[in-house]
Amino acid sequence: MRFFGLIVLLLWGARQPVLAQNCWTNTAGHAFNAELSEITDTHAVFVMQDGTTNRLALTALNNASQKTARKALGMPEIPVCFLPTFNLCRKDLLRIEDLYADERLDVPQWRDACAKILAGFRSQYYKHKLFSGDYPNLEKRLLSGMHFQ
């Protein structure tokens, strides 16, 4: 009976969304309690205590809260030596997204352009000889909030 209950509990827990509960602080210094349910490189989604959902720009959170949010949901910090490359690739991907959204690129052109940017990202990553275990998470962070995923 205990074994069955444990299996039910594990299966039930596996169906629950990943939430990180914490006290968060914005750039003005005001603290709020909420559960972090989702994060991209630019925004975070919080479930407030009353059950409402709020999407907030990460820039509205102070640095400590931004780091905590990224760490809670497995979004790694970008190594300093790789930051210019990461930012350039992110900027290029956003530009391609805008061109696609404005219908100036069709689907094959859009996919091809994104693939070329990602290939450049990968080659620079390996050129910097960064820890290979972090690569999938950094690529996920690069693509966060994009349609290319």
Secondary structure, 3 states (H helix, E strand, C coil): CHHHHHHHHHHHHHHCCCCEEEEEEECCCCEEEEEEEEECCCEEEEEECCCCEEEEEHHHECHHHHHHHHHHCCCCCCCHHHHHHHHHHHHHHHHHHHHHHCCCCCHHHHHHHHHHHHHHHHHHHHHCCCCHHHHHHHHHHHHCCCCCC
